[in-house]
């Protein structure tokens, strides 16, 4: 095994370890940390009324009366 092969192997496994570390760090931070447009995002995913959106998707021809969430 030559020195060149060892250096290539270290570079490949080093980058793989770095990518795995970066992925786990972003995953722990939550869904907005992994979003590509997070720095320019003007709305929050939590601000959406998902009950209303799902009801509209299931019954697009009927008007929806959504309940307000209380936090």
VEXDO-608090 format. One line per field, with one value per atom (N, C-alpha, C, O): residue number from 0; y negated, x negated, z negated; atom name; residue in one letter. Coordinates in steps of 0.05 Angstrom, whole numbers, padded with zeros to 5 digits. Each point is the difference from the previous one (the first is absolute). Layout:
residues N
n = (NUM|...)
north = (Y|...)
east = (X|...)
up = (Z|...)
atom = (CA|...)
res = (A|...)
end
This chain:
residues 71
n = (0|0|0|0|1|1|1|1|2|2|2|2|3|3|3|3|4|4|4|4|5|5|5|5|6|6|6|6|7|7|7|7|8|8|8|8|9|9|9|9|10|10|10|10|11|11|11|11|12|12|12|12|13|13|13|13|14|14|14|14|15|15|15|15|16|16|16|16|17|17|17|17|18|18|18|18|19|19|19|19|20|20|20|20|21|21|21|21|22|22|22|22|23|23|23|23|24|24|24|24|25|25|25|25|26|26|26|26|27|27|27|27|28|28|28|28|29|29|29|29|30|30|30|30|31|31|31|31|32|32|32|32|33|33|33|33|34|34|34|34|35|35|35|35|36|36|36|36|37|37|37|37|38|38|38|38|39|39|39|39|40|40|40|40|41|41|41|41|42|42|42|42|43|43|43|43|44|44|44|44|45|45|45|45|46|46|46|46|47|47|47|47|48|48|48|48|49|49|49|49|50|50|50|50|51|51|51|51|52|52|52|52|53|53|53|53|54|54|54|54|55|55|55|55|56|56|56|56|57|57|57|57|58|58|58|58|59|59|59|59|60|60|60|60|61|61|61|61|62|62|62|62|63|63|63|63|64|64|64|64|65|65|65|65|66|66|66|66|67|67|67|67|68|68|68|68|69|69|69|69|70|70|70|70)
north = (00023|-00023|-00025|-00002|-00015|-00024|-00022|00001|-00022|-00023|-00014|-00011|00011|-00013|00013|-00014|00041|00014|-00006|-00003|00001|-00006|-00029|-00004|-00015|-00027|-00002|-00014|00028|00000|00012|-00010|00032|00013|-00018|-00001|-00013|-00018|-00023|-00009|-00001|-00022|00009|-00015|00038|00010|00005|-00010|00024|00006|-00025|-00002|-00016|-00025|-00017|-00012|00010|-00015|00013|-00014|00041|00014|-00005|-00005|00005|-00005|-00029|-00005|-00014|-00028|-00004|-00014|00027|-00002|00012|-00012|00034|00012|-00017|-00003|-00009|-00019|-00024|-00008|-00003|-00024|00007|-00016|00039|00009|00003|-00009|00023|00004|-00027|-00003|-00015|-00026|-00015|-00013|00014|-00014|00014|-00013|00040|00014|-00006|-00001|-00002|-00007|-00028|-00005|-00013|-00027|-00003|-00021|00040|-00001|-00003|-00001|00000|00000|-00025|00001|-00024|-00025|-00002|-00014|00028|-00001|00014|-00007|00027|00015|-00012|00009|-00029|-00013|-00018|-00014|00016|-00016|-00030|-00016|00009|-00028|-00012|-00021|00034|-00009|-00029|-00014|00005|-00027|-00021|-00022|00029|-00020|00007|-00014|00033|00009|-00022|-00010|00003|-00020|00012|-00014|00040|00013|00024|00010|-00002|00023|00023|-00003|00027|00024|00003|00011|-00020|00003|-00019|00005|-00026|-00019|00009|-00011|00032|00010|00015|00014|-00017|00015|00026|00003|00018|00025|00015|00014|-00018|00013|-00010|00016|-00042|-00012|00009|00007|-00006|00008|00029|00006|00011|00029|00003|00016|-00030|00002|-00009|00012|-00034|-00009|00020|00003|00010|00019|00025|00012|-00004|00023|-00006|00018|-00042|-00007|-00028|-00020|00019|-00026|-00014|-00024|00039|-00012|-00010|-00013|00018|-00009|-00022|00000|-00020|-00021|00011|00018|-00028|00010|-00020|-00024|00034|-00016|00010|00021|-00035|00009|-00010|-00022|00038|-00008|-00015|00007|-00028|-00015|00016|00011|-00012|00013|-00019|-00025|00035|-00016|00012|00023|-00039|00009|-00009|00006)
east = (-00017|00017|-00018|-00018|00023|-00017|00012|00022|-00038|00008|00023|00018|-00018|00021|00027|00020|-00019|00025|00010|00024|-00042|00008|00011|00020|-00032|00010|00027|00018|-00013|00026|00021|00022|-00029|00018|00007|00024|-00043|00005|00017|00017|-00021|00016|00029|00019|-00015|00028|00014|00022|-00035|00013|00002|00019|-00038|00002|00023|00015|-00010|00022|00027|00019|-00019|00025|00006|00024|-00044|00005|00009|00018|-00030|00008|00029|00015|-00007|00027|00020|00022|-00029|00018|00003|00022|-00044|00001|00017|00017|-00020|00015|00030|00017|-00010|00027|00013|00023|-00037|00012|00003|00019|-00037|00002|00024|00014|-00009|00023|00026|00020|-00020|00024|00008|00024|-00043|00006|00012|00015|-00022|00010|00029|00012|-00001|00028|00003|-00019|00045|00006|-00008|-00007|00007|-00007|-00030|-00009|-00007|-00029|-00008|-00021|00036|-00007|00013|-00006|00023|00013|-00020|-00016|00016|-00019|00007|-00018|00043|00008|00005|00012|-00022|00005|-00010|00014|-00036|-00009|00019|00002|00012|00017|00030|00017|-00011|00028|00015|-00009|00033|00016|00023|00013|-00008|00022|-00011|-00022|00036|-00008|00018|00024|-00035|00016|00020|00022|-00029|00017|00024|00020|-00022|00022|00022|00022|-00026|00020|00022|-00007|00031|00022|00003|00015|-00030|-00001|00027|00005|00011|00026|00017|00013|-00014|00016|-00012|00015|-00041|-00013|00007|00006|-00007|00006|00029|00007|00011|00028|00007|00016|-00029|00004|-00011|00012|-00033|-00012|00018|00003|00010|00017|00027|00012|-00001|00026|-00002|00009|-00020|-00004|00026|00000|00022|00025|00017|00020|-00027|00016|-00014|-00024|00039|-00012|-00009|00012|-00034|-00012|00005|-00005|00013|00002|-00022|00004|-00025|-00022|00002|00010|-00019|-00001|-00025|-00022|00023|-00024|-00016|00012|-00038|-00018|-00005|-00002|00001|-00007|-00025|-00001|-00020|-00026|-00003|-00021)
up = (00000|00000|00000|-00017|00036|00002|-00017|-00009|00005|-00015|00014|-00014|00040|00015|-00005|-00004|00003|-00006|-00028|-00004|-00015|-00028|-00001|-00014|00028|00000|00013|-00010|00032|00013|-00019|-00002|-00011|-00018|-00024|-00008|-00003|-00022|00009|-00015|00039|00011|00003|-00007|00018|00005|-00027|-00004|-00014|-00026|-00017|-00016|00018|-00015|00009|-00016|00043|00010|-00007|-00007|00007|-00007|-00030|-00007|-00010|-00029|-00004|-00016|00031|-00002|00009|-00013|00035|00010|-00019|-00004|-00008|-00020|-00025|-00011|00002|-00022|00006|-00017|00040|00008|00002|-00008|00019|00003|-00028|-00004|-00014|-00027|-00015|-00015|00019|-00013|00010|-00015|00041|00012|-00008|-00005|00003|-00007|-00029|-00006|-00011|-00028|-00002|-00019|00037|-00001|00009|-00006|00020|00008|00030|00015|-00007|00028|00015|00023|-00036|00013|00005|00018|-00034|00004|00025|00012|-00004|00025|00025|00022|-00026|00023|00015|-00013|00039|00016|00000|00004|-00007|00001|-00028|-00002|-00019|-00027|-00005|-00014|00025|-00005|00012|-00011|00032|00013|-00004|00012|-00028|-00004|-00016|-00021|00031|-00013|-00015|-00016|00020|-00014|-00015|00006|-00026|-00016|00006|00004|-00003|00005|-00023|00004|-00028|-00023|00001|-00014|00030|00001|00018|00000|00016|00018|-00015|-00020|00028|-00012|00014|00020|-00029|00014|00000|00019|-00039|00000|00023|00014|-00009|00022|00027|00018|-00015|00025|00006|00023|-00043|00005|00007|00018|-00032|00005|00029|00013|-00004|00027|00020|00022|-00028|00019|00002|00021|-00043|00000|00013|00013|-00017|00010|00014|-00012|00036|00013|00008|00004|-00001|00009|-00023|00005|-00030|-00023|-00014|-00003|-00006|-00017|-00027|-00011|00002|-00025|-00022|00003|-00026|-00024|-00019|-00013|00011|-00016|-00029|-00004|-00014|-00028|-00006|00010|-00025|-00007|-00021|-00019|00023|-00020|-00023|00004|-00027|-00023|-00012|-00008|00006|-00011|-00028|-00012)
atom = (N|CA|C|O|N|CA|C|O|N|CA|C|O|N|CA|C|O|N|CA|C|O|N|CA|C|O|N|CA|C|O|N|CA|C|O|N|CA|C|O|N|CA|C|O|N|CA|C|O|N|CA|C|O|N|CA|C|O|N|CA|C|O|N|CA|C|O|N|CA|C|O|N|CA|C|O|N|CA|C|O|N|CA|C|O|N|CA|C|O|N|CA|C|O|N|CA|C|O|N|CA|C|O|N|CA|C|O|N|CA|C|O|N|CA|C|O|N|CA|C|O|N|CA|C|O|N|CA|C|O|N|CA|C|O|N|CA|C|O|N|CA|C|O|N|CA|C|O|N|CA|C|O|N|CA|C|O|N|CA|C|O|N|CA|C|O|N|CA|C|O|N|CA|C|O|N|CA|C|O|N|CA|C|O|N|CA|C|O|N|CA|C|O|N|CA|C|O|N|CA|C|O|N|CA|C|O|N|CA|C|O|N|CA|C|O|N|CA|C|O|N|CA|C|O|N|CA|C|O|N|CA|C|O|N|CA|C|O|N|CA|C|O|N|CA|C|O|N|CA|C|O|N|CA|C|O|N|CA|C|O|N|CA|C|O|N|CA|C|O|N|CA|C|O|N|CA|C|O|N|CA|C|O|N|CA|C|O|N|CA|C|O|N|CA|C|O|N|CA|C|O|N|CA|C|O|N|CA|C|O|N|CA|C|O|N|CA|C|O)
res = (X|X|X|X|X|X|X|X|X|X|X|X|X|X|X|X|X|X|X|X|X|X|X|X|X|X|X|X|X|X|X|X|X|X|X|X|X|X|X|X|X|X|X|X|X|X|X|X|X|X|X|X|X|X|X|X|X|X|X|X|X|X|X|X|X|X|X|X|X|X|X|X|X|X|X|X|X|X|X|X|X|X|X|X|X|X|X|X|X|X|X|X|X|X|X|X|X|X|X|X|X|X|X|X|X|X|X|X|X|X|X|X|X|X|X|X|X|X|X|X|X|X|X|X|X|X|X|X|X|X|X|X|X|X|X|X|X|X|X|X|X|X|X|X|X|X|X|X|X|X|X|X|X|X|X|X|X|X|X|X|X|X|X|X|X|X|X|X|X|X|X|X|X|X|X|X|X|X|X|X|X|X|X|X|X|X|X|X|X|X|X|X|X|X|X|X|X|X|X|X|X|X|X|X|X|X|X|X|X|X|X|X|X|X|X|X|X|X|X|X|X|X|X|X|X|X|X|X|X|X|X|X|X|X|X|X|X|X|X|X|X|X|X|X|X|X|X|X|X|X|X|X|X|X|X|X|X|X|X|X|X|X|X|X|X|X|X|X|X|X|X|X|X|X|X|X|X|X|X|X|X|X|X|X)
end
